[in-house]
Amino acid sequence: MSSAPAAAPMFERHRAAAPNTLVLQVFKSGPLFISSKGIGWKSWKRRWFILTRTSLVFFKNDPSALPQRGGEVNLTLGGIDLNNSGSVVVREDKKLLTVLFPDGRDGRAFTLKAESLEDLFEWKTALEHALAQAPNAALVMGHNGIFRNDNADTFEGSFQYWRDKRPIKSLVVGRPILLALEDIDGGPSFLEKALCFLEKHGAKVEGILRQAADVEEVDRRIQEYEQGKTEFAADEDAHVVGDCVKYVLRELPSSPVPASCCTALLEAYRLEHQEARVNAMRSAISETFPEPNRRLLQRILKMMQIIASHTAENRMTPSAVAACMAPLLLRPLLAGECELDDDFDVNGDSSAQLLAAANAANNAQAIITSLLEEYESIFDEGLLFGKEKRKKNPGQVGIGSARLEDAERWK
């Protein structure tokens, strides 16, 4: 085996950290190929990775590159939690890099492929440096720290396929947020029924919300619903239903959490003391969220909380569940539409832009994790709405009327 070249320079950009905001160090960033094994991909896929001491996250493209006009938002697609029990093994002949962890019931591993031998050994050295500084394995909760927003990648290259096959006005996809949980007649929507299914039949399924289903199966299930199969049977594949939920959320015409609400949650999350943070997050939700957005966020979090309560069976901790769903719920934060109040010069070198992208992804995951862990306190109705429930303004349009009005625009 040839000797490894010198480690790539490590980018480090420090700032005065606000409470609960991680100071990140990027050990290395660049392209790697992620394996198709086990998630239905037919080939290796080239993705852009950012390595810090706590995680290896990946994007579709280089997040430091300026997006083209009208181009897709370059959200994080997933990543791997790191701890100091990991070790790195390379297979030089195939340019493969495997990281092994002994933690969990069966241990865990992930394999990536480098573009060249030089990259292979640079990544090996950088990973070894990161693992040496990673959190202690004994302090890291959960059994499985590998997380992916698999749907985001599985659907890549298939959006046109989906849109070509969807009816012009789908009963499921592209509904306005006001109609996300309820149909025009007040009955439960496809999304609401899918959430109930996950709570009842999917909460104990290993890897639920993380493991992707076949895109054809997801498409088939949505088509069946539109053709009359409007109830979920107990024996349906939970991973298919989970991916249906994620796809519907991704195709909402606007973010479940608007940019101003993302900013309010971010400011609340940064407070140092837990009680003050919980109170501020509750206030942010009650005072800044439009009612349909609050209802949708609360409903999705309830499903996530139930799944996270079965970590022993499904190996999905609150943090892992949050990693899968945060990019779908907090779109503006990951799209750079919220002020992160850091010192990263996004107009400067690429390392600063990479730090900013990784910082946004970590903050989004942390906010959703906090909402899950403090769900009962934050969404306590007596505290959220005050001692007495708010009385509807006589001049305010009722939710039923608003639903019909919105539905007419949607038709």
VEXRO-734151 format. One record per residue (C-alpha): residue in three letters; x, y, z. Coordinates in steps of 0.2 Angstrom, whole numbers, padded with zeros to 4 digits, always signed. Each point is the difference from the previous one (the first is absolute). Layout:
! residues N
AlaXYZ ...
//
This chain:
! residues 411
Met+0000+0000+0000 Ser+0007+0017-0004 Ser+0003+0012+0013 Ala-0013+0013+0004 Pro+0002+0018-0006 Ala+0000+0014+0013 Ala-0016+0004+0007 Ala-0010+0013-0009 Pro-0001+0017+0009 Met-0013+0002+0013 Phe-0011+0015-0001 Glu-0004+0008+0016 Arg-0010+0015+0003 His-0005+0005+0018 Arg-0012+0012+0006 Ala-0008+0006+0017 Ala-0012-0014+0002 Ala-0018+0003+0005 Pro-0006-0012+0013 Asn-0006-0017-0008 Thr+0009+0004-0016 Leu+0014-0011-0005 Val+0017+0007-0006 Leu+0004-0011-0015 Gln+0017-0005-0007 Val+0000-0007-0017 Phe+0013-0013-0002 Lys-0003-0003-0018 Ser-0013+0003-0013 Gly-0002-0007-0018 Pro-0008-0013-0011 Leu-0001-0018+0004 Phe-0012-0014-0007 Ile-0013-0007+0012 Ser-0004-0018-0002 Ser-0017-0007-0008 Lys+0000-0015+0012 Gly-0016-0002+0010 Ile-0010+0015-0006 Gly-0004-0004-0017 Trp+0012+0010-0010 Lys+0007-0008-0016 Ser+0017+0008+0001 Trp+0012+0010+0010 Lys-0006+0018+0001 Arg+0012+0015+0001 Arg-0004+0012+0015 Trp+0009+0014+0009 Phe+0006-0004+0018 Ile+0004+0011+0014 Leu+0010-0008+0015 Thr-0001+0008+0017 Arg+0005-0008+0017 Thr-0019-0005+0003 Ser-0006-0005-0017 Leu+0003-0003-0018 Val-0014+0008-0010 Phe-0003+0000-0018 Phe-0009+0010-0013 Lys-0004-0002-0018 Asn+0012+0013-0006 Asp+0013+0011+0008 Pro-0009+0012+0012 Ser+0013+0013-0002 Ala-0004+0002-0019 Leu-0012+0014-0005 Pro-0017-0007-0005 Gln-0005+0002-0018 Arg-0016+0011-0002 Gly-0015-0010+0001 Gly+0010-0015+0006 Glu-0004-0012+0014 Val+0004+0004+0018 Asn+0015-0010+0005 Leu-0006-0008+0016 Thr+0009-0012+0011 Leu-0004-0018-0005 Gly+0005-0009+0016 Gly+0016-0005+0009 Ile+0008-0010+0013 Asp+0002+0003+0018 Leu+0018-0002+0006 Asn+0007-0006+0017 Asn+0018-0004+0006 Ser-0003-0019-0002 Gly+0002+0000-0019 Ser+0014-0007-0010 Val+0004+0003-0018 Val+0005-0014-0013 Val+0004+0003-0018 Arg+0000-0012-0015 Glu+0012+0008-0011 Asp-0003-0011-0016 Lys-0018+0006-0001 Lys+0003+0017+0009 Leu-0013-0004+0013 Leu+0000+0007+0018 Thr-0010-0008+0014 Val-0003+0007+0017 Leu-0004-0013+0014 Phe-0008+0003+0016 Pro-0002-0014+0014 Asp-0015+0009+0008 Gly-0018-0006-0001 Arg-0007-0017+0000 Asp+0009-0006-0016 Gly+0012+0014-0002 Arg-0001+0011-0016 Ala+0010+0005-0015 Phe+0000+0011-0015 Thr+0010-0001-0016 Leu+0004+0014-0012 Lys+0010+0000-0016 Ala+0013+0013-0004 Glu+0004+0007-0017 Ser+0019-0003+0001 Leu+0012-0008+0011 Glu+0006+0017+0006 Asp-0017+0004+0005 Leu-0002-0017+0008 Phe+0014+0003+0012 Glu-0004+0018+0003 Trp-0017-0005+0006 Lys+0007-0014+0010 Thr+0012+0012+0009 Ala-0014+0013+0003 Leu-0012-0013+0006 Glu+0013-0006+0013 His+0003+0018+0006 Ala-0019+0003+0002 Leu-0003-0017+0009 Ala+0013+0004+0012 Gln-0009+0016+0005 Ala-0018-0007-0002 Pro-0011-0002+0015 Asn+0003-0014+0012 Ala-0010-0016-0006 Ala-0006-0003+0018 Leu-0009+0017+0000 Val-0008-0001-0017 Met-0018-0006+0001 Gly-0008-0012-0011 His+0005-0016-0009 Asn+0002+0006-0018 Gly+0008+0017-0005 Ile-0002-0003-0019 Phe-0014+0011-0006 Arg-0005+0005-0018 Asn-0014+0010-0007 Asp+0000-0014-0012 Asn-0015+0006-0010 Ala+0008+0016-0004 Asp+0013-0010-0010 Thr-0011-0014-0006 Phe-0011+0012-0008 Glu+0014+0009-0008 Gly-0001-0002-0019 Ser-0018-0007+0003 Phe-0009+0017+0003 Gln-0005+0001-0018 Tyr-0005-0018+0000 Trp-0012+0004+0015 Arg-0007+0016-0007 Asp-0003-0008-0017 Lys-0010-0014+0008 Arg-0010+0010+0013 Pro-0017+0007-0005 Ile+0000+0019-0004 Lys-0009+0003+0016 Ser+0006-0014+0012 Leu-0011-0005+0014 Val+0016-0002+0010 Val+0015+0009-0006 Gly+0002+0019-0001 Arg-0015+0004+0012 Pro+0001+0017+0009 Ile+0004-0001+0018 Leu-0017+0005+0006 Leu-0006-0017-0008 Ala+0015-0010+0005 Leu-0009-0009+0014 Glu-0018+0001-0004 Asp-0010-0002-0017 Ile-0012+0013-0005 Asp-0014-0009+0008 Gly+0009+0000+0017 Gly+0005-0018-0001 Pro+0018-0006+0003 Ser+0012+0002-0015 Phe+0012-0012-0007 Leu+0014+0008+0010 Glu-0010-0002+0016 Lys-0005-0018-0003 Ala+0018-0004-0004 Leu+0006+0008+0016 Cys-0013-0010+0010 Phe+0007-0016-0009 Leu+0018+0004+0005 Glu-0005+0003+0018 Lys-0010-0016+0002 His+0009-0012-0012 Gly+0017+0008-0004 Ala+0007+0006+0017 Lys+0009-0016+0004 Val+0007-0003-0018 Glu+0019+0001+0000 Gly+0006+0015-0010 Ile-0017+0007-0002 Leu+0001+0018-0009 Arg+0019-0004-0003 Gln-0001-0015-0011 Ala-0006+0004-0018 Ala-0013-0010-0009 Asp+0000-0003-0019 Val-0006+0015-0009 Glu-0012-0011-0011 Glu-0009-0006+0015 Val-0002+0017+0007 Asp-0007+0006-0016 Arg-0011-0015-0001 Arg-0008+0003+0017 Ile-0004+0018-0004 Gln-0008-0005-0016 Glu-0010-0013+0009 Tyr-0006+0013+0012 Glu-0005+0011-0014 Gln-0009-0014-0008 Gly-0011-0004+0015 Lys+0011-0010+0012 Thr-0001+0013+0014 Glu+0004-0010+0015 Phe+0016-0007+0006 Ala+0000-0019+0004 Ala+0009-0006+0016 Asp+0012-0011-0010 Glu+0006+0014-0012 Asp+0019+0004-0002 Ala+0003+0013+0014 His+0016+0006-0010 Val-0012+0003-0015 Val-0012+0010+0010 Gly+0014+0010+0009 Asp+0007+0005-0017 Cys-0017+0005-0006 Val-0001+0012+0015 Lys+0017+0007-0004 Tyr-0004+0002-0019 Val-0016+0009+0004 Leu+0009+0012+0012 Arg+0013+0003-0013 Glu-0012+0005-0013 Leu-0010+0012+0011 Pro-0001+0017-0010 Ser+0008+0009+0015 Ser+0010-0005+0015 Pro-0009-0008+0015 Val+0010+0013+0010 Pro+0001+0017-0008 Ala+0017+0010+0000 Ser-0006+0012+0014 Cys-0005-0014+0011 Cys+0017-0010-0003 Thr+0009+0016+0005 Ala-0011+0001+0016 Leu+0003-0018+0005 Leu+0019+0002-0003 Glu+0001+0015+0011 Ala-0010-0009+0013 Tyr+0011-0015-0001 Arg+0016+0010+0003 Leu-0006+0005+0018 Glu+0012-0008+0012 His-0012-0006+0014 Gln-0012-0014-0004 Glu-0016+0008+0008 Ala+0003+0016-0009 Arg+0003-0009-0016 Val-0016-0011+0001 Asn-0010+0016+0005 Ala+0007+0010-0015 Met-0003-0015-0012 Arg-0018-0001+0006 Ser-0002+0019-0002 Ala+0008-0001-0018 Ile-0013-0013-0005 Ser-0015+0009+0008 Glu+0004+0017-0006 Thr+0009-0002-0017 Phe-0008-0015-0008 Pro-0015+0001-0011 Glu-0013-0012+0007 Pro+0001-0013-0015 Asn+0019-0001+0002 Arg-0001-0002+0018 Arg-0012-0014-0001 Leu+0010-0009-0013 Leu+0016+0002+0009 Gln-0008-0006+0016 Arg-0008-0015-0008 Ile+0017-0005-0009 Leu+0009+0002+0016 Lys-0012-0011+0009 Met+0003-0014-0012 Met+0018+0002+0002 Gln-0001+0000+0019 Ile-0009-0017+0000 Ile+0013-0007-0012 Ala+0014+0006+0011 Ser-0008-0007+0016 His+0003-0017-0007 Thr+0019+0002-0003 Ala+0004-0018+0008 Glu-0010-0008-0014 Asn+0002+0012-0015 Arg+0018+0006+0004 Met-0006+0018-0004 Thr+0005+0012+0014 Pro-0008+0018+0000 Ser+0016+0007-0008 Ala-0001-0014-0014 Val-0019+0004-0003 Ala+0004+0018-0001 Ala+0014-0002-0012 Cys-0012-0009-0012 Met-0014+0013+0001 Ala+0009+0017+0004 Pro+0004+0004-0018 Leu-0019-0002-0005 Leu-0006+0010+0015 Leu+0012+0014+0000 Arg+0003+0003-0018 Pro+0005+0019+0002 Leu+0013-0003+0013 Leu+0009-0013-0011 Ala-0003+0011-0016 Gly+0010+0015+0008 Glu-0016+0011+0002 Cys+0003+0002+0019 Glu+0013+0010+0009 Leu+0011-0012+0009 Asp+0010+0014+0008 Asp+0017-0007-0002 Asp+0016+0007-0007 Phe+0001-0011-0015 Asp+0003+0011-0015 Val-0010-0009-0013 Asn+0007+0012-0013 Gly+0018-0006+0005 Asp+0009-0016-0003 Ser-0009-0017-0002 Ser+0004-0006+0017 Ala-0010+0014+0008 Gln-0015-0005-0011 Leu+0002-0018+0004 Leu+0000+0004+0019 Ala-0015+0011-0002 Ala-0009-0015-0009 Ala+0005-0013+0013 Asn-0005+0013+0014 Ala-0017+0002-0008 Ala-0003-0019-0001 Asn+0006-0003+0018 Asn-0011+0015+0006 Ala-0016-0007-0009 Gln+0003-0017+0008 Ala+0003+0007+0017 Ile-0016+0010+0000 Ile-0011-0014-0006 Thr+0008-0011+0013 Ser-0003+0012+0014 Leu-0019+0002-0006 Leu-0001-0019+0001 Glu+0008-0002+0017 Glu-0010+0015+0007 Tyr-0016-0004-0009 Glu-0012-0001+0015 Ser+0006+0016+0007 Ile+0000+0010-0016 Phe-0016-0006-0006 Asp-0010+0001+0016 Glu-0016+0008-0005 Gly-0002+0009+0016 Leu+0017+0008-0002 Leu+0000+0001-0019 Phe-0017+0010-0001 Gly-0001+0007+0017 Lys-0012-0005+0014 Glu-0015+0003-0010 Lys+0000-0006-0018 Arg+0000+0015-0012 Lys-0017+0005-0006 Lys-0002+0002-0018 Asn-0001+0018-0006 Pro-0018+0002-0007 Gly+0007+0008-0016 Gln+0012-0015-0002 Val-0003-0012-0014 Gly-0003-0018+0008 Ile+0011-0014-0005 Gly-0014-0009-0009 Ser-0003+0016-0011 Ala+0019+0002-0002 Arg+0002-0018-0005 Leu-0013+0002-0014 Glu+0007+0016-0006 Asp+0017-0007-0001 Ala-0007-0016-0008 Glu-0008+0010-0014 Arg+0017+0009-0004 Trp+0008-0017+0000 Lys-0012-0008-0012 
//
